[in-house]
Amino acid sequence: MAGFSTLRVLGSPTLAHVDLDVLETYRFADGGGFPESYRTFVRDFGWGRLFGLWLVYPPVLAGYADGWQARSRILTEHLHEAYRDGQDEEYDWMIAPDGDWSLVDSLRVFAFSENGDVLLWDTAVRDERGEFPVYCSQKMNSLRLLGPSLDAAAPVLRAEAMSGESDFDFEPLSAQRLS
């Protein structure tokens, strides 16, 4: 699914509120920027619902909601708190099937599903292309590796989220201003 060129879009992408400067200049602790698969996705599609379920948070301009800057940070904080509590209680099932407790601190939420699941990057590991591995955590109670990048994880997300009955893969959503 290189470049997400096979995604069928319902209407026109919502990009006017996307902060393309942040998309290109943001840096993680390792000094690298957003993975190219994510940057391509955001540039091509902006804000919307992927496979009828997933909300991938783009960086947004000041005054807009549902952006990388706030939603990712808040959800990541919640995830880290939930996993710290789980580790304290020795709930090892929370890191199954593909994680371990040492992974948790480097996880960063970048997408949320309408059923409470999250997509995560392991920001401590980049491949030779600069991509982060993508994990899914169902209701912040599991860690399952979906693939080495967002575009590699997309076919898995498509198969799991859609019954194949939809005529589109991505539904652009209206940008919401903060109150």
C-alpha positions, 0 to 999 in steps of 0.5 A, spaced: 500 500 500 505 504 498 503 511 499 496 509 500 495 510 493 489 504 493 485 508 498 478 510 496 476 517 499 469 519 500 469 526 497 475 531 498 481 531 504 480 536 509 487 539 509 486 547 511 487 546 518 493 541 518 499 544 520 504 542 515 510 546 518 509 541 524 508 535 520 515 537 517 519 539 523 517 536 529 522 531 532 522 525 537 527 524 542 531 520 537 532 527 533 528 524 527 521 526 525 515 523 523 515 517 519 514 518 512 508 513 511 505 518 516 507 524 513 504 521 506 498 519 509 497 526 513 499 530 506 494 526 502 488 525 507 488 530 512 483 529 518 478 523 517 476 516 519 480 511 516 476 504 514 470 506 518 473 506 525 480 510 525 482 517 527 489 518 525 491 525 528 494 530 524 498 536 527 493 542 526 494 549 526 492 553 533 485 553 535 483 547 532 481 540 536 483 533 534 490 534 533 497 531 534 499 536 539 494 535 544 490 528 543 496 524 542 499 527 548 493 526 552 492 519 550 499 517 551 499 520 558 493 516 559 496 509 556 502 510 560 498 511 566 494 505 565 500 501 563 504 503 569 498 501 574 498 494 570 505 493 571 504 494 578 499 489 579 503 484 575 497 484 569 502 481 564 496 480 559 496 487 558 503 487 554 501 480 550 501 478 545 507 482 542 510 487 547 514 487 554 514 492 560 520 495 557 517 497 551 511 502 554 515 508 556 517 509 548 510 508 546 506 514 543 499 514 541 498 517 534 491 514 532 484 512 536 479 508 534 471 509 535 471 503 539 477 505 544 483 502 541 489 506 540 495 505 534 502 506 537 509 507 535 515 505 538 519 511 538 525 508 541 526 503 534 526 506 527 528 502 521 533 504 515 527 508 512 526 512 519 519 508 520 517 506 527 513 499 528 506 500 529 502 497 535 495 496 536 492 496 543 485 494 544 482 499 550 489 500 552 490 492 555 494 489 549 500 490 545 500 487 538 505 489 533 501 490 526 507 492 522 513 496 521 510 502 518 503 505 518 502 503 510 504 496 512 499 496 518 494 499 513 492 492 510 491 489 517 487 495 519 482 494 513 481 487 514 479 488 521 475 494 521 471 493 515 467 488 512 468 489 505 461 492 504 463 500 504 465 503 497 470 507 501 476 507 505 477 514 508 472 519 510 474 526 511 471 529 517 470 537 518 475 540 522 473 543 529 475 549 532 476 549 539 471 553 543 
